[in-house]
Amino acid sequence: MNINEAFPSKYLKASDLSGHTVTVTISNVAKEDIGKGEEKLILYFQGKQKGMVLNKTNANNIATLYGPETEDWMGQPIVIFEAMVDFQGKTVPALRVRGPQPKDKPVRRKP
C-alpha cells in the first residue's frame, strides 16, 4: 500500500506530481490554519481540488512574475515542479514554481 493513499493530504505535496511538471492557473489565494494554530497562504487552482501551501520562496517567485498583491495573481498561469531542497539538515523533495515557458506548451501536430 502506498503511504500517500493511506494518509491523503488536503494540500499538494511533491510526491503528488510523480516527477511531472504541471502548468496550472491560479484561481485564488486564501489564508488558512494548516494545523497547530499556524496560518499560511494557500494557492488554489482552476480545475484542481488540492491547494498548495505557499512558502516564502514560492511566494517571492510568483510576486516577481505578477506583483506583490495576491489579488493580481488570480487567473495567472504558473508551472509547479519538484525540486530537491535542504530542509533542517536534510535534502528533501519540495514544490517549486516558475512562470510558463514556450517549452511548457503542448506541441500541435499536423494530421
C-alpha positions in Angstrom: 0.0 0.0 0.0 1.2 3.5 -0.9 1.6 5.6 2.2 0.2 8.7 0.4 -3.0 6.8 -0.3 -3.2 5.6 3.3 -2.8 9.2 4.6 -4.1 11.6 2.0 -3.2 15.3 2.4 -5.6 18.2 1.9 -2.7 20.1 0.3 -0.5 19.4 -2.7 2.9 17.8 -2.0 5.9 16.9 -4.2 5.0 13.3 -4.3 1.6 14.2 -5.9 3.4 15.3 -9.0 5.0 11.9 -9.6 8.0 13.6 -11.2 5.9 15.6 -13.7 5.9 19.3 -14.3 2.3 20.8 -14.2 1.0 24.1 -15.6 -1.9 25.4 -13.6 -3.9 28.6 -13.4 -4.3 30.3 -10.0 -8.0 30.7 -9.0 -7.5 32.3 -5.6 -5.2 32.7 -2.6 -6.5 32.2 0.9 -5.0 32.4 4.4 -5.8 29.2 6.3 -4.9 27.5 9.6 -2.9 24.4 8.5 -2.7 23.0 12.0 -1.4 23.8 15.4 -2.6 27.4 15.0 -0.2 28.1 12.1 -1.6 30.2 9.3 -0.2 30.1 5.8 -1.2 31.4 2.4 -2.8 28.6 0.2 -2.9 28.8 -3.6 -5.9 27.2 -5.3 -6.0 26.3 -8.9 -8.7 26.1 -11.6 -10.0 22.6 -12.0 -7.9 21.2 -9.2 -9.0 20.0 -5.7 -5.9 20.4 -3.7 -4.4 23.7 -2.7 -0.7 24.4 -2.3 0.8 25.7 0.9 2.8 28.8 -0.2 6.2 29.2 1.3 8.3 32.4 1.1 10.4 31.2 -1.8 7.4 30.3 -4.0 5.5 33.5 -2.9 8.5 35.6 -4.0 8.8 33.8 -7.3 5.1 34.4 -8.1 5.4 38.1 -6.9 8.3 38.5 -9.3 6.1 37.3 -12.1 2.8 39.0 -11.2 3.4 41.6 -8.5 3.2 41.6 -4.7 -0.7 41.8 -4.5 -2.1 38.3 -4.4 -5.4 39.6 -6.0 -3.3 40.2 -9.1 -2.3 36.5 -9.2 -5.8 35.2 -9.9 -6.2 33.9 -13.5 -2.4 33.8 -14.0 -0.5 30.6 -15.0 2.4 29.1 -13.1 4.4 25.9 -13.5 4.7 23.6 -10.5 7.6 21.2 -10.3 9.6 19.1 -7.8 13.0 20.2 -6.6 15.4 18.8 -4.0 16.0 21.3 -1.3 17.8 21.5 2.0 15.4 21.4 5.0 16.5 21.0 8.6 19.8 19.5 7.6 18.4 17.0 5.1 17.8 17.1 1.3 14.1 16.6 0.7 11.7 16.9 -2.3 9.7 20.1 -2.4 7.4 22.0 -4.6 8.7 25.0 -6.6 7.0 27.3 -9.0 8.1 29.3 -12.1 6.5 31.1 -14.9 5.4 29.2 -18.1 8.0 29.0 -20.8 7.5 28.1 -24.5 8.7 24.5 -23.9 5.7 24.0 -21.5 3.1 24.5 -24.2 1.9 21.3 -25.9 3.1 20.9 -29.5 0.3 20.7 -32.0 0.9 18.1 -34.6 -0.5 18.3 -38.1 -2.8 15.4 -39.0 
